[in-house]
């Protein structure tokens, strides 16, 4: 699987929420997200917010 970058590398701070909507790159539809942490550390949660690109089915 080829992983495309959605965000450039960023320095982050602890105990903060980070918002990067303006810096997101547009690679097309996304099905999976991979989080890389350098140097090794921990993340308590990752919440990617998204919308479905699939048209809603009508009954």
N, C-alpha and C positions, 0 to 999 in steps of 0.2 A: 504494500500500500504506500502510495506517495503522499506525504503530509505537506500541505501548503501552510505557510505562515499567515495567520490572521492579524497578528500584531507584531511590530518590531520589538526587539528586546527592550525591556523597561526595568529601571530600578524601582522597587516598591518599598513601602514602609510597613512596619508591623501595626496590627490593630487598627487598620483603616479599610474603608471600602474604596475600591478603585473603579473609575468609570472611563472607558476608552472608546466610546462610540465614534468620536471624530477621527480616531486613528485607525479604525478597522479597515482592512483591505477587503475588496469584494471579489472573492474567488469563485462565486457561484453557490449552488446549493451545498449545504454542509450536513453530513450524517454523523460524524464523530468529532470529538474535540480531545486533543492531547495537551497536557500541561507539562511544560519542562521547568524544573526548578534548579537554578545554579546559584551559588554552590548548594549542595544538598541541604534541604531543610524540610519544613513541613507546611502544609496548607490545611486549615480546618475544614474549608468547604469551597467548592467552585460551583457557581451558579450561572451558567450561560443562559441568557434570556433569548428566546427566539420565537419565530412565527413559522407555521407550517407553510411550505411552498406548494403543497398538494391542494388542488381545488377541492372544495367540499362537495361531497356527493349529494345529489338531490334525490328524494324518495319518490 
